[in-house]
Amino acid sequence: MRLDPRLSQIFMKALLWALTGFTLFILVFIIVNISVKGLPQVTLSFLTQEPHDMGRAGGIFSAIVATAYVTFLAILLATPLGVGSAIYLTEYTKEGWTTRIIRFGAECLAGVPSIILGLFGFVLFVMKLGFGWSILSGGLTLAIMVLPIIIRTSEEAIKAVPPEYRLVCFSLGLTKWQTITRIVLPSALPGITTGIMLSVGRSLGETAVLLFTAGAALRTPLSLFDSGRTMAVHFYILAREGLSMPNAYGTAAILMISILLINVAAYTLMQRLMKRYS
């Protein structure tokens, strides 16, 4: 028995709306739950004081500093590598086995569990290279983790630039590098920026990688070779050990707000860049 196409359309539309509503409900539930339990703990002293008594008292200033250091270092290392790889794949090679191998490798790297990358960073950077549990080890490992995101988003953004732009530049006598730096990259900047901002958000919420590489020291890191406990690691330790659930929820609230602000900033920046270069 064949269903009426109109009934099928109504049923599928209702199903899609239900699935979308369920997804939004989960998101709102998580945000409200963490906000109700965590925001009352967020005060000026909570943000500016060092943690004491294994995190049971004090604030999260050292965790904020460690998170900023590790994230900035990871993005600083991964961005030129990721964007450079995307330029090479789209502008300097033809489609063949080389590009397929590189893309396959990037996709495999993106699918590696973070705990495996953490163990890899522990063996290579902490043990073999002698960096120890430090901001440097955590930043290097985190850069490897976010590298596939930047490569794929940058590659798609560069591919989206119309080929006519390149032909016009070549007809005017511009070199390939001049065409890439003056026309292609500015036109692809919204997509590239979005990928970088998504990588920042991924870095902020990462726990397993940094637990094995950056360590969990409560003191504020003063150099790249100091150990530091990021906000995600701090929240994990407080919640797992049951040291202080109020402080754990306060840390989770700050972490959630940071990620939301980064996503909003990425969307706003992307819209402005699209208007500027359209």
C-alpha positions in Angstrom: 0.0 0.0 0.0 1.5 3.3 -1.1 1.2 6.3 1.2 -0.1 9.6 0.0 3.0 11.8 -0.8 1.5 14.7 1.2 1.2 12.5 4.3 4.8 11.3 3.8 5.9 14.9 3.6 4.0 15.9 6.7 5.3 12.9 8.6 8.9 13.5 7.7 8.7 17.2 8.4 7.2 16.5 11.9 9.9 13.9 12.5 12.7 16.3 11.6 11.2 19.0 13.8 10.9 16.5 16.7 14.6 15.5 16.3 15.7 19.1 16.1 13.6 20.0 19.2 15.0 17.0 21.1 18.6 18.1 20.3 17.9 21.7 21.4 16.3 20.4 24.6 19.4 18.5 25.5 21.6 21.5 24.8 19.3 23.8 26.9 19.1 21.3 29.7 22.9 21.0 29.9 23.3 24.8 29.9 20.6 25.4 32.5 21.8 22.6 34.8 25.4 23.9 34.8 24.4 27.5 35.0 22.1 26.9 38.0 24.7 24.9 39.9 27.8 26.8 38.7 27.1 30.5 38.3 26.4 31.1 42.0 30.1 30.0 42.6 31.5 32.5 40.0 32.7 35.5 41.9 35.6 37.9 41.4 37.6 36.1 44.1 36.9 32.7 42.4 38.4 34.1 39.1 41.4 35.8 40.7 42.5 33.5 43.5 44.8 30.5 43.3 43.2 27.1 44.3 44.0 25.8 47.7 43.8 22.5 49.6 43.9 20.4 46.3 41.1 22.6 44.8 38.7 22.4 47.7 39.1 26.1 48.4 40.2 29.2 46.5 39.6 30.0 42.9 40.7 28.9 39.4 43.2 31.7 38.4 46.0 29.2 37.7 43.7 27.0 35.7 42.6 30.0 33.5 46.2 31.0 32.9 47.2 27.4 32.0 44.3 27.0 29.7 45.1 30.3 27.9 48.8 29.3 27.5 48.1 25.8 26.2 45.4 26.9 23.8 47.4 29.8 22.4 50.5 27.6 21.9 48.4 24.9 20.1 46.7 27.3 17.8 50.0 29.1 17.1 51.6 25.8 16.0 48.7 24.2 14.2 47.5 27.2 12.2 50.4 27.7 9.8 50.8 24.0 9.4 47.1 23.4 8.7 46.6 26.4 6.4 49.9 25.6 4.6 48.9 22.0 4.0 45.5 23.2 2.7 47.2 25.6 0.3 49.5 22.8 -0.9 46.6 20.4 -1.5 44.4 22.9 -3.4 46.9 25.1 -5.3 50.2 23.2 -5.8 49.2 19.6 -6.5 46.8 17.8 -8.9 44.3 15.3 -7.7 46.1 12.0 -7.4 47.5 9.4 -5.0 49.5 12.0 -3.1 46.6 14.1 -2.2 44.5 11.1 -1.4 47.1 9.8 1.0 47.4 13.2 2.7 43.7 13.6 3.1 43.3 10.0 4.3 46.0 10.6 6.9 44.3 13.8 8.1 41.0 12.0 8.4 42.6 9.1 10.3 44.3 11.6 12.6 41.0 13.3 13.3 39.5 9.9 14.3 42.2 9.0 16.8 40.8 9.0 20.3 42.2 11.8 22.5 43.4 9.3 25.1 45.6 7.7 22.4 47.0 11.2 21.4 47.6 11.8 25.1 49.7 8.6 25.5 51.6 9.5 22.3 52.4 13.0 23.6 53.4 11.5 26.9 55.8 9.1 25.3 57.3 11.5 22.8 57.3 14.9 24.4 57.3 14.1 28.1 59.6 11.1 28.1 61.7 10.9 24.9 62.3 14.6 24.3 62.5 15.4 28.0 60.0 18.3 28.1 58.3 16.7 31.1 54.7 17.5 32.2 54.6 21.1 30.8 52.7 23.7 28.9 55.0 22.9 25.9 54.2 19.2 25.9 50.5 19.9 26.2 50.5 22.5 23.5 52.5 20.3 21.0 50.1 17.4 21.6 47.0 19.6 21.3 48.3 21.1 18.1 48.5 17.6 16.6 44.9 17.0 17.7 43.4 20.1 16.1 45.6 20.0 13.0 43.1 18.0 10.9 40.2 20.4 11.7 42.2 23.4 10.4 43.4 21.4 7.3 39.9 20.3 6.3 38.1 23.6 6.9 40.9 25.6 5.2 40.9 23.3 2.3 37.2 23.5 1.8 37.3 27.3 2.2 40.0 27.6 -0.5 38.2 25.3 -2.8 35.1 27.5 -2.5 36.9 30.5 -4.1 35.8 30.7 -7.7 38.5 29.6 -10.2 37.7 32.7 -12.3 39.5 34.8 -9.6 42.7 32.9 -10.3 42.3 33.2 -14.1 41.9 36.9 -13.9 45.0 37.3 -11.7 47.1 35.2 -14.1 45.9 37.2 -17.1 47.0 40.4 -15.3 50.4 39.0 -14.8 50.3 38.1 -11.1 52.4 35.2 -9.9 50.8 32.1 -8.3 52.0 33.2 -4.9 50.7 36.7 -5.3 47.3 35.3 -6.4 47.1 33.0 -3.4 48.2 35.7 -0.8 46.3 38.7 -2.3 43.1 37.1 -3.7 42.6 33.5 -2.7 43.4 33.6 1.0 41.4 36.8 1.7 38.4 35.3 0.0 38.8 32.1 1.9 39.4 33.9 5.2 35.9 33.4 6.7 36.1 29.7 6.4 39.7 29.5 7.6 38.9 31.7 10.6 35.9 29.5 11.5 38.1 26.4 11.5 40.6 28.1 13.8 37.9 29.2 16.2 36.4 25.7 16.3 39.9 24.4 17.1 40.1 26.9 20.0 36.8 25.6 21.3 38.0 22.0 21.0 41.2 22.9 22.8 39.4 24.5 25.7 37.3 21.4 26.5 40.0 18.8 26.1 41.0 16.7 29.1 42.6 13.4 28.3 45.4 14.9 26.1 46.4 17.5 28.6 46.1 15.2 31.7 49.0 13.1 30.2 51.1 15.9 28.9 50.5 19.2 30.6 50.1 17.6 34.1 47.9 18.8 36.9 50.0 21.2 39.0 47.9 23.8 40.8 50.4 26.5 40.7 50.3 29.2 38.0 52.7 28.3 35.1 55.4 30.9 34.5 57.1 29.3 31.5 56.6 26.8 28.8 58.4 24.1 30.8 56.1 24.5 33.9 53.3 22.1 34.5 49.8 23.5 34.6 46.2 22.3 35.2 43.7 23.6 32.6 40.1 24.3 33.5 38.9 21.1 31.9 41.4 19.0 33.8 40.6 20.9 37.0 36.9 20.2 36.6 37.6 16.5 35.9 39.8 16.1 39.0 37.4 17.9 41.3 34.4 15.9 40.1 36.1 12.5 39.9 37.7 12.8 43.4 34.7 14.5 44.9 36.9 17.2 46.3 34.5 20.1 45.8 31.4 19.8 43.6 30.6 23.5 44.0 34.0 24.5 42.7 33.7 21.8 40.0 30.4 23.3 38.8 31.8 26.8 39.0 34.7 25.7 36.8 32.3 24.0 34.4 30.3 27.2 34.1 33.3 29.3 33.2 34.4 26.7 30.7 30.9 26.6 29.1 30.7 30.3 28.9 34.1 30.5 27.3 33.2 28.0 24.6 29.9 29.7 23.9 31.6 33.1 23.6 34.1 31.7 21.2 31.4 30.1 19.0 29.5 33.4 19.0 32.6 35.3 18.1 33.5 32.8 15.4 30.0 33.2 13.8 30.1 37.0 14.1 33.6 37.2 12.6 32.7 34.9 9.8 29.6 37.0 8.9 31.6 40.2 8.9 34.4 38.7 6.8 31.9 37.3 4.3 30.3 40.8 3.9 33.7 42.4 3.6 35.1 40.1 0.9 31.8 39.4 -0.9 
